[in-house]
């Protein structure tokens, strides 16, 4: 049985029909081309945005937060407003006991730009960070070589240091791996046990790349800190929201330090989990926006296909009538019209995908070369083929009404059509 869709003569006729009015065919095809390209570019750009935003928080525990002491803004029990106060290790222990929903409560000790690291004639003025091993549960560092602080370092107050990647490069310019060597931090000798950096762009009060990280016990002795804590970070158990346990954390601190229970400004809270939720909502919004704009472009292209098919059927009314008169079946007429819409849609759609792939590839290469990291500014082969398939189906469907009209043309009426 001869099926018109697979008949070579049928395809030759489709080409001749579309070429008969090149300007109209080109403009309709361009509408489809641009709709496909826009959808592909928007989806590829949305994917890259998701990758870059997610990378910013890489290494951070999603369900984490931090709390920092701030000046009071309300008087309380004889204390005037504007009083400065600070947290200590006792606060850390009390929070652990009062809030069992917290998986880890981690004190952070930090010097503010007054730690000079020196190796011979090379030096770097950065910051020092006193960390406990559980620090990695809050902000996992990227270990380039060696290791991070462990329990033995903390318990024995060892004079060891993990150098930030930038510091290591500056003061050991000729050594690929400074682990095992010694370095002076503010004139005191420390053994280098590792080189580390941040996995993502987000960080706790400055990137690890520019810090000398040492055990908190060692830091407190070196910088005469006693039990004073710069800020406290914590990770909640799965299913526990930071915002739900913050009132209890505040209550522990406020009771001990005689702070007005209504003075929410007395502590500065960083809720990383809320940032993750906001980022997730933003990414979902970007996906919907990309899809809406892309589908709008798609709709415009599909309407164009429907219009050109309608015009083609109108122009070929007599021809279709003659075909019917010499024995063409209604199915043959329908397949002929639908084939023309499908061919135009597929060719223009593939061209749009190729154009979008070239633009995304060039942009990804340029950004990668300038930033040193891939942006994933691309789309998968499956996504590309899915877009083309959707356009092909809708483009074919757009020719359905004109094809039905063509099928219903009576030979005698067509021959009399002017």
N, C-alpha and C positions, 0 to 999 in steps of 0.2 A: 504493500500500500504506500502510495506516495504521500509523504507528510510535507506540506509546504514549508514548514519551519526549517527542514533540513535540505531543502531543494536549492541547489546552487543558483539556478535561474531566479529563484525567489530573492536570494541575497544580492544578485546583480541588480534586480529591479529596485531593491531597497536603496542601494547606493545611488542609482540613477535618480530616484525620487528625492532623496535628501540633497543631491547635488543640483537639482533643478533650480532651487532658490538658495544660493550659497549664503547670502547675507542673513536671511531668516534662520537658516540652519545654524550658522555660526553664532548668532546672538542667543539662540535658544541653548545651544551647546555650551556657550560661555556661562550662561546662568547656572547650568548644572555643574560645570567645572568649578565655578567660584563657590557654589554652595558646598560641594564636597571638600574643596581646599580649605574653606573657612572652618568647617566642622572638624577636619583633621588637625588643622593648626590649633584650634581652640582646645581640643582634647589633649593634643601633645603638650601644649603650654600648661594646661591644668595639671597634667601628670608631673611635669617638671617642677611646677610650683609646690605640689605636694611633697616631692622628693626633697626640695631645698628646705622647706619649712620643717619637715620631719627630721632632717639632718641637723637642724639647729638645736634640737633637743636630744640628739643622740647621746646616750650615756647617762642621761638623767632618769631617775626612777619616776615613773609616771604619776605615782600616788604619793608624792613627797611635798614637803613644805619647809619653811624656815621662819624663825622669829628673831627679831633684833630689838634690843632695848632702845627706847626713844625717850625724850624728855616728857615729863608729865604735863598735862594741860588742865588739870583740875586739882584743887587743894584737897587734902585728905588727912585726917587725924593729926592736925598741927603742921603738916608738911605743905609748903606753898607750891603753887603750880610752877612749872618750869624746872622742877627738880630733875637732875640727871641721876640715873641709876644704872647698874650693870648686873648682868647675870653671871652665875658661877657654876661650878661643878655640882654643888648641892641642888641647884635648880634642875640640872640634868637628871639627877637621880630621882628627885621628887616627881618629875614629869613621867619618868619611866614607871614608877609605882602607881601613879594616879591615873594613867591612861594606858591600860593594857592593850588597847587596840593598835598601839604603835609597835611596829616590827623592829624599828631601830631608832634610837635617839642619839644624835652625834654632835658633840661639841666641836666648834671650829675656833682655832686660835690663829690670829694673823697679824703680822707686822705690816705697816702701811708704807711701803716703798723705802724702808730703811735697812734693807739687807743687801750688802754688797758681797757678791761671790767673786772669788779671785783664784786664778790658776797662773802662777808666774806673773808675766806682764799683762795677761789678759784679765779683764774684770767686767762685771755686769751689775749695775745697780737695779735690783728688783725688789721683790717682796718675799717674805718667808711665811710658810703655812705650817701650823702645827696640826697634824691630822692623826686620828686613831684609825686602825685598820677598817672599821666599819664605814669610813668615809666613802669607800668604793661602792657601798650600797646606795648612797645618795647620788653621787656623781662619779660614775665609773671612768677612770682615767685610761687613756690609750698608752700602753706600755711599749715603748720603742725598743728598749733593751733592759735587762736586769729584772727587777721586781719592785713592788710597792711596799709600803710600811706593813710589817706584820706584828703579831702579838708579842713576840720576844723583843722586838725593837722597842715597843711601847713599855713593856714591863721593866726592862732593864735600862731604860733611858739611854739607849745607844746613840753614839755620835755618828749617825748615818744620815744621808740626805738623798732624796730623789730629785734630780734636776729637771726643770722644765726644758722642753726641747730647744726653745730659743736660747736659754742660758747656756745649755750644753754646746750648742753650735758656736756661741760667741766666745766662751772661755776655753773650749777645746777644739779650735778650728782644724787642727791636723789629726785629731783622733776620731775615728769612726765610732768607737764605743768607749766612753770614759768610765764605764762600770769597773770598780776595783781600784780606781785612782782616788786621790784625795783632793779636796778643795777647801779653800778658806771661806767661811761665811762670817763676816764681821770680825775677821782675824782669828777665828777658832777653826781648827781642823776637823773636817768631817770626811767619812768614807762615802764615796758615791756608790749607791746600791741599785740605781735605776735611772732611766731617762723616760719621762712621761709627757703627755700633752692631753688636750681635750679631744674627745671623740666628735663633739658637735661645737656649734658656735656659742650656745648658752653656757654660762659658767657661774660659779659662786664667787662673786666679788673679784672678778678678774680671771683670766685664763691660767690654767696650770702651766702652760708653756713658758710663762714669765715668772714662775715661782720656784723657790727652793723648799721642797716639802720634807719635813722631818717629823719624827714621833712627837706627839703632843707633850709628853713628859720631858723630852729633850728641849723642845721649844720653850716651855714654861721656865726652865732653868736658864736658858740662854738669854731670854728676853725679860726675865724677872717678872713674870706674869702671875705667879702664885696660882689661885684657882679661878681667876677672872676669865670669862668666856666672851669672845667677841659676838658670836651668835650661835644659835642652836638649830640644827636641821633634824628632820625626822621623816620616816617612811611609815605609812599606815598599812595595816593588813589589807589583803584583797577584799573589796566590797565595802571598805570603810572610807567615807569621804572626809577630807581634811577639814572642810568647813563645819562638819558636824562635831568634831572633837576640839576645835579651837577654843570654844568657851571654857572647857575644862583646863586646857593648857594655860589660858589667861588667868583663870581662877587660882591655879597653883602659884603662878608668879606674883599676882597681885596681892594675895594674902601674905606672902613672905616678905614682900618689899613695901607693904603699906601703900598701895596704889588704889585710887578710887575705882571701884568695880565698873563704873560707867565710862571710865576714861579709855576708850578704845585706841586713842592715838598714842598711848604710853608705850605701845609696842608696834613695830612695823612687821606686818605679816606678808610672806611671799608664799602663795599657794600655787605650786607647780602643777598640781592636778587640775586646777581651774584653767591654767594656761593651756594644758593639753586639751581640755574640753572646748575651750574657745577656738583653738586651732582646728580641732575636728569639725566644729560647726562652720568655720570659715572655709575649710576645704570642701565640705559638702555644698556650701553655697556656691563656691567656684565651679564645682561640677555641674550644678543645675544651671548656672549662668552660661557656661560653655555649651551645654546641651540646648538651652533655649535659643541662643543666638545661632548655633549651628542648624538646629531644626527649622528656624525661621528662614535661613538661607536655603535650606533644602526645600522647604515648601514653595519658595519663590521659583526655584528651578523646576520643580514638578509642575507647577501651574503653567510655566512656559512650555513644557513638553505637551501638556494637555491642549494648550492653545494651538501649537503648531500641528498637532495631529488633527484637530478640528478643521483647521484651514486646509490641510492636505486632503481630508475627506471631501470637503466642499469643492475644492478645485478638481477633484477626480470623480465627481459624481457621474458624469457620462461614461467614463472609463469603467467604473465599477458596475454600472448598469449593463454595459456590453459584456463584461465578464459573466454577470449573472445570466444574461441572455444566452450565452454559448455554453452554459453548464457549470459555472463555478459555484461551489457549495458555499453556504453562509460561513461555515467554519474556515474556508480558505480566505475569505475576505477578512474575517476577524484576525486570523493569524498574520496576515499580511500587514494590517495596520498596527497590531501590537508589536510585531517584529521591528517595525521602523522606530517606534518609541523606545524599545529595549536597546536597539543598537546605538541610537543617539545617546541614551543615558549611560550605557556601559563605557563607551569610548570617552565621553566627556568626563565621566566619573573617574576612570583610571588615570586620565590626564591630570585631574585635580589631585588625586592621591600622590602621583609622582611629583607634582609641583610642591605639595606640602612636605613630602619627605625630603626633598632637596633643601627647602627653606629651614626645616627643623634640624637637618643634619648640619647645615652650614652654621646655624646659630649655636648648636651644641658644641661644635668644634671651636668656634670663636670664644665662647664662654669658658670652655675647658682649658683652652690655652692661656686665657687671662687669669683665671682663678685657680687653676691647678686641680680642680675636681669636676667630675662629670655631673651634669645637671639632669640627666635622663630626659633631655628634651627630644623626645621621639615617641613614636607610637608603634605598637606591635603589628606584625604582619596580619595576625588574626583580626585586630581592630580595623585595620585598613580594608581588609576584604569584607568585613561585616558592613562597613559604611557603603562600599560599592554595591554589595548585595541588596542592602536596604534601598539605595537609590534605584537600582535596577528594578526591583519589585514595584516600588512606588511609581517609577517612570512608566513601567508597563501598565500598571493600574490606571495611570493618568490617561492612557490611550483607550481605556475600556469603553467609555461612553461614546467617543467618536467611532470606535470599531462597531459598536452595536448599531449606531446610526447608519454606518455603511452597510451593515448586514441587512438592514431593513429596507434599503433602497430597492424599489421595484424597477425592473428593467424598462418598462414603458415610460415611467415618470422620469427616469434618468436620461433616456434618449431625447425627451422633450425639454430637458433642463437647459436654460440659456445661461 
